[in-house]
Amino acid sequence: MHVRHLSVGDFRSYTSAELPLGPGISTIVGLNGQGKTNLVEAIGYLATLSSHRVATDAPLVRFGAQQAVVRGAVVRDGRETLVELEINPGRANRARLNKSPLTRPRDVLGTLRTVLFAPEDLALVKGDPGERRRFLDELLVARQPRWAGVRSDYDKIVKQRGALLKSAQPYLGRNARRRRQYTEGVDAAAERESALSTLEVWDAHLAQVGSQLLYARLRLLRDLGPYLSKAYDEVSAGQSDARVSYKASVREETAARLADGEVPEVAELHDELLASLAEVRTAEVERGVCLVGPHRDDMVLTLGELPAKGYASHGESWSFALGLKLAAFQLLRTDLGDDPVLVLDDVFAELDSGRRERLAAMVADCEQVLITAAVPADVPEGLAGRSYAVRLGEVSEDG
């Protein structure tokens, strides 16, 4: 799989830009602020419908423009597919495949698969659990695009259930009786029964969809683990026993089983989520938030017997983050039978010379590698290929 051509219009700093590409290694060189990362960000957006730099679409549209357009010609197994995305902040985005409109933008997922590593990925080790949940879920979607719909459904359920918990506080919370004394014209008992009944319905929805997502994450970590150990050892030139485990928000006994790598069936996880929700109901109502479910879980990274977060050195943290992305690449390569596009965004300048050379050796045989760098000297000599210069939003191929 590779991108043959990228076009952008009113995307980030570009009024328009054309980037011809091909298999092998392509390097995009430009000083900070010139727009080189914007180009690989556009390629990542074609693959994932999201940016690795910002959480919303609005910053992706050039200042003063109403929309941005990203097009990519993707070649797989000798066949070319044109992917087009129209980014409309505040309105529905639109998508086309080979000029044919799609009902939903997420229907393009799977046409292009990328694995992107950038300085921001250090947050996989040092950041909040949300960064690691996002890594897992995006990898799930890259393996099987249908998980995008499951994620979307689950997010809606959590939002609706959270709103209900807040509204139910006067009737179900610890101080409900005292608050009801000052509620005029309301049948408090009826309201309490209604709130309980509605909450149970949303509990069922959360357990049904959440158990599917939880099961998929557990299987993913089981599959990813061996690739991570190998990738970490190769990039760090050491044997530090890099491992991942799952930290679930369910009851303690089940959480311990999941942390040990057990993958129960969906039906068992469904029942466990329901039981865990019942156990924390009072606390949820008091706080007005959902305390159980995949949205509260974490991926635990360990080196030897110690957690990587807080204990790993800066170099070890880089190696771990890079190991996770290289493991994702190898997993997708094995699953799909071809290579996803590998994007290395301003990475080599952050690595010491040893890690730089080892990474270069590991990626040299990939079908397509896109590299951004501030200066050519940042890129190891072994990664020679096509080179593009970016200056003030203008892209030109170096001769």
N, C-alpha and C positions, 0 to 999 in steps of 0.2 A: 504494500500500500504506500502511495506517495501522493503529494500535492504537486500537480504539474504547473498550476498557475494560481496566483492570488490577486484579487482585485478588491480595493476598498474605496468607498466614497463617503466623505464626511465622517470618517471614523477617527476618533481621537484628534491628532494634529493634522490629519491628511484631508485635504479637499478631495484628492483622488490619488491613487497610486497603483501601479502594476508591478507585480513581482513574478517573473518567470522562474520556475523551479524545476527540479528533476530528481531522480534517484541519486543516492550518494550524499555527500556532505556539502552543505551550503552555509556560508558564514556571512552574517550581516553585521557590519562594523560601523560604529558611530559613537561619538562622544555622548555623555549623558544629556538627556533632554532633546536629542535630535530626532527621535521617533523610531529607533530600531526595535525596541520592545513592543511598540504598538503593532508591528507587523506580525510577530509571533503570537501576540495576544489575540489578534484577529483569527489566526489559524486555530488557536485553542477554542475560540468562541464557536467556530464552525463545528468543532467536534463535541463540545459539551454544553453549548448555549449559556455559558457563564465565563467570567473573567477570573484569572488567577490573581488579579490585583485589586478589584473592587467588588462589592457585594451587589450593586445594582447596575442597571443598564445606562442610567442617565449620563455618567461621566464618559461613556464610550462614544457619545455623539458630539461631533465637533461644535465648539461654542458658536452659537448663532444659527445652527442648522436645526431642522425639525426631525430628521431621521438620519440614520447611518445605514449603509449597505455593505455587506461583505459577501464576496463570491469566491468559491474555490473549485477548481477542476481537480477531482480526485480520481486517481487511477488505481484499480485493484483487479488483479487477474486479467490484465490486458483490456479491461473495459473502463471507460471514463464516465464519470457522473458529475454533473454541475450542481453544486449546492449553493443556494442563494438565501441569505437571511436579511430581512429588513428590520432594523431595530427602531422601535417607536416608543420612547419613554412616555409613560402615562397612558399609553394605548396598547393594544395587542400587537405583538410582533408578528411578522409574516415570514413564511418559508416556501421555497420552491425547490423541486428536484427536477433537473432537466427541463426547466421552464414551466413545469406543471405545479400549480398551487397545491399546498397541503392544508389539510384541515387544522392541524396543530403543528407548531414549530418542532415539538419534540419528536415528530415522525422522521426528522432527518437524522436522529441519533443512530449511530452505528455505521453511517455512510463513511465517515472519517473517524478514525480513532487516533488519539495522541496520548503521549505521556510527556508531561512538561515538568522540568525541574528548574526552579528559580530560587533566588535568595530568600523569597518569602516562605519557602518550604522549610526553613529552619524552625518555623512555628509548629511543624508536625511533632517536633521533639520538645520544644520549649514553651509552646503556646497552650491555649485552652483546649478542652476536649472537643469543642466544636470544629477545630481544625482537623482533628483526627477522624471525627465522624464524617466530615465532608470528604476526606480522602477515601474512606471505605465506600461511601455511597457513590461517589463518582466512578470508582473502579468497578463497582457492581453494575452500573449503567453501561460502562465500556464493555464489560463482558456480555451483558444481556440488556439491551435498551429498554425492555419492558419494565425494568425496575424504576425507570423515571416516573412512570405512572403510579407505581406503588408509593414512591417517596412523596409525590404530590398529594396523593390521597391521605397519606399519614399526616403530612404537615397541616392539611385542612382540618383533620380530626383533632389534632392537638390544639389548634387555634380555637375551634368551636368549643372544645371541652374546657379549655382555660377560661373562656368568656363565661361559660356556664358556672364554673366554680366561683368566679367573682360575684356573679349575680345571686348565687345560692348562699352566700355568707350570712345574710340576715336570718335564714331559716335553718341552716345546717351547722353553722359555726358554734364554737364553744360558748359564745355570749349571745346566742340566738334568742334565748328566753328574755333576757333583759332588753334586747333591741325590739322584740315584738311588742313589749309593753308600750312603746312609743309609735307603733305602727297603727294608724287609724284606718278603719274601713277595709281591713284585709283579714281574710280568714287564714290565720297563720297555720293552722293544722293542714288545711287543704294545700296551701302554698308549699309546706314542707314535703307533703306526699308527692306533689307535682315535681318539685326539685329533685327528690330522691329518684323518682321514676325516670326522669329525663337523664339524670346522671348515669343511671344504670344502662340506658341505651347507648350513651357515648362510651361507657366502659366497654361495652360489647364491641363497638366499632373499633376502638383503640386496640383491644386484644386481637381482633380478627386480622387487621392490617399490620399491627405492630409485630405479631408473632411471625408473619411472613418475612418482614424486614429483618427481624432479629435472627431468624433461621438463616437467611441469606448471608448476613454478616458473619455469623459463626462459621459457616462453610467456607466463606472467602478467606477468613484468617487461617483456617486449617490448610487451605491450599497455598496461601501466600508464604507461610512460615518457612518452608525449606528453601524457597527462592531468596528470602531475606537473609537467612544465615549465610548462604553462599555469596550473595552480593556484598554484604557487609565485610566479610572476610577478604574478598577480592579488592574492594576499594580502600580498605584500611590496612591491608597486608598484615593482618593479625587474626588471632582466634579468640574473639571476645564473647562468643555465645550470645549474639544478638537475637532476641526473641520478642514475639508479640503475644498478648493474651487479651481476653475480652473482660471488661468490667461492666457487669450488668446492674441495672437498678432494681432488680427483682429481689425476692427474699434471700436472706443470707446463705442458706444451705444450697439453693439452686445457683446462686451467683458463684459460689465456690466451685461447683461442678463445671460451670461454663468457663470460669477462669482456668481450669485445668484442661480445657480443650474439648470437653464433651459437647456434642451437637445433638440435643434431643429433637424429636420430631415436632413439626409445627403444632400438632394438636396439644402436646404436652406444654409447649411454650405458651400457647393460647390460654390454657388453664392456669398456668403460673402467673401470667400477667394479670388475669382477673383476680386471683388470690392476693397478689401484691398490691393491686389497686385498692381492694377492700381493706387491707391492713393499714394503709396510709391515708384513708379517706379524710379523717378528721384533720390531719396536718395539711392535706391539700386544700380543704375548704378554708382553713384559717389563713393560709398563705395565698390562696387564689391561683395556684399554679399546679400543673401536672408533674408529679414527682416520680412517676414510674413510666418506663417505656424507652424505646431506642433513642429518643431525643435527649435522654438523660444519661446515656451510657458513654463509655470511653474505651479507647484502645490503649492498653498499657504496654509501654516499651521498656525492655530491660536489657541491661548488659551484665552478663553473669548473674549475680544475685541482687544487683542494685537497679532501681529504676533509672532510666536514662535522664528523665527530667530532674534537674537539680543535682545530679551526680556526674553526668557525663561531661567531659571537657568540651571546649569549643570544637576542636577537631573531631572528637568522637560524635558530637551532635551532628556535625556536617555529614560524617560518614553514615550515620544512622538514617538521616533524612534522605540522603542520596541512595542508600541501600533500599529504602522503601520504594522509591520511584523506579529503580532498576529492577527490583523484584516484581513490581507491577508490570513493567515492560516484558519481562520474561514470562510471566503468567499469561499475559495477553498473546504473546507470540506463540506459546504452546496451545492455548485455547483456540485461536483463530486460524492457525496454520500460516499466517503471514505477520509481518512486523507492523505494529502501529508506528506512526511518525514520532520520532524522539526529538524533543525540543529542549535545548539547554540554554536558558536565558541568563546571560551575565554570570555564569557559574564559575568558569575557570579562574577568574580573578580572585574569587573567594577561597580557592583551594591552595594548599601548599604544593610544592613541585611534585612530591611523591604521589599524592592523591590525583593531581592533574594528569600525570602520565598514565597512571593506572586506569583512570576513567577513560582516557583517550583510547587505550587498548581495548577496553570493554565494549565500546560503542562503534568501533571502526567497521564492523561487518553489518551494521543495521542498514535496512533498505534506504531509509532517508533520515538524515540527522540535520536539524536546523540549529545553528549556533549564533548567539549574539555576543558581541564583545565590544568594549570601548576602543581598544586598539588591537591590531593584528597580533602583537606580541603576546597577548593573553591566551591565544589559541595554540595548543601544542602543534609542533611541526607535523606530527603524524596524521593530523586531521586536515590535510590539504584538500581543497575542492573549489567549487565556485564561490566567488566572494562578491559581496555587494556593499557599496558605501551609502550611508544615509547622512545627509547634511541638510539641516533645516527643513526636514520633511520631504526632501527629494531623494529618490532612490536611483542609483546607477550601478551597473555591473562593472566591477574593476576588470580592466583588461589584463 
